[in-house]
Amino acid sequence: MANNQSYAGNGAYPDSYYAASRNIIRTPKVLEGAVTADVAVLGAGYSGLSTAIHLAEKGYKVVVVEGAGVGWGASGRNGGQVVNGLNASLDTIRRRYGDQAGAFVGSLVQEGGRIIRHLVSQYEIDCDLKNGNIYAAYTPAHMKELEHKKALWKSYGMDDHQMLDKAAMQKLVKTDAYIGGMLDTTGGHMHPLNLTLGEAKALESLGGVIYEQSPVIRVEHEAEKPVIHTAKGSVTANTAVLCGNAYLGHVVPKLVSRVMPVSTQMIATEPLGERADALIPSDMCVEDVRYILDYFRLSADKRMIFGGGTVYGGTDPADVRAKIRPNLEKVFPSLKGVKIDYAWSGNFALSFSRVPQMGKIGKNTYFAHGYSGHGVTGSHLFGKILSEAIHGDLSRFSQFEKLPWIPFPGGRMFRAQYSTIGSWWYQFKDAFGL
């Protein structure tokens, strides 16, 4: 795959395990000519599809415009982990924005996972959805962090976490790498591209229309009736929703400086058969709690799907396999030399505050982005909240809209360099158990 910043050729999916094992093969419909809708959504990923489904269920005529294919971006490339919460902790949100904001966010951080499970059940989406995710700790400092998280979430009414000592951890994940961890019974994992494709099918069953391989070149977001333009057509709507996230590029200049694309890398091994069950007997997904973390799980056909790494600015490393393999073999030495069938990279949108952003530009154009690596649940939640706002209930939208956003130091030119330097401090802390 070429530079993640642009669409790949004809909109083909990257050479990922997810693309190779997708269970719905779509025939793309390209936007040609002028069409109208109640709501026009830019982006056929989780945010856009969640928004569109919730509106279509209310009877709105919804059109989605996608530059490549459904789930081509982060929604079809991610770790497939249903992890509750935002990148910024509830502690951070409460400290920055006050007790009211902390209580508000605390009341909804598990809702994204519930939305996913509802959609999977309601629309019979085949995406290998399973329950349980584990936070893994390398150091006593990590364990203290998890104990604090457990107590904090319990103070907001969420008592779904269980601390794990080393022995308990090894019953769930067979590795000597960790000294313990924490289990979240309300987390989970699934095949992310099949979830996206299933949601697209659900939207179409409700009368929604999806145009693919139709890159957006311009958005008239200040107009009373916003217009989304592609090279061959346009959609005029009463309301527009911009959900391009890390792949929006420079189409909407007002949003460019709000987030920065960051790439993360993943590999999928050959099928491991019985070895897989021995490595993760719990069949749960795992992520460690370092600043630049590893995350992994088993696929339905018993491959180890292992991700990690960060490149600020959203470029691809020269060799994904060479970058991620050492991390895999550190956690699971028995997989040393294992055949890697797939390796890929993808971007997420990082906000400087690590809090996702939701707002309006123009009278009738909404946007949501900046999930900062926690987009699987956050995007589904934000889609629902956007649909509420468009339908007239602004209560939850307004709470997020008023949270201040902070530009990256160094501006567009130097933001990646500044962020890289900042990350070194956190890597130092992780390395020395601080």
Helices and strands as residue ranges (DSSP letters): H 17-20, E 33-42, H 46-56, E 62-65, G 74-76, E 81-82, H 90-97, H 99-106, H 111-122, E 130-137, H 140-155, E 161-165, H 166-172, E 180-189, H 192-205, E 209-211, E 216-220, E 227-230, E 233-242, G 245-247, H 253-256, E 259-269, H 274-279, E 285-288, E 295-298, E 304-312, H 320-331, G 333-335, E 340-351, E 357-360, E 365-369, H 375-390, H 395-401, H 411-431
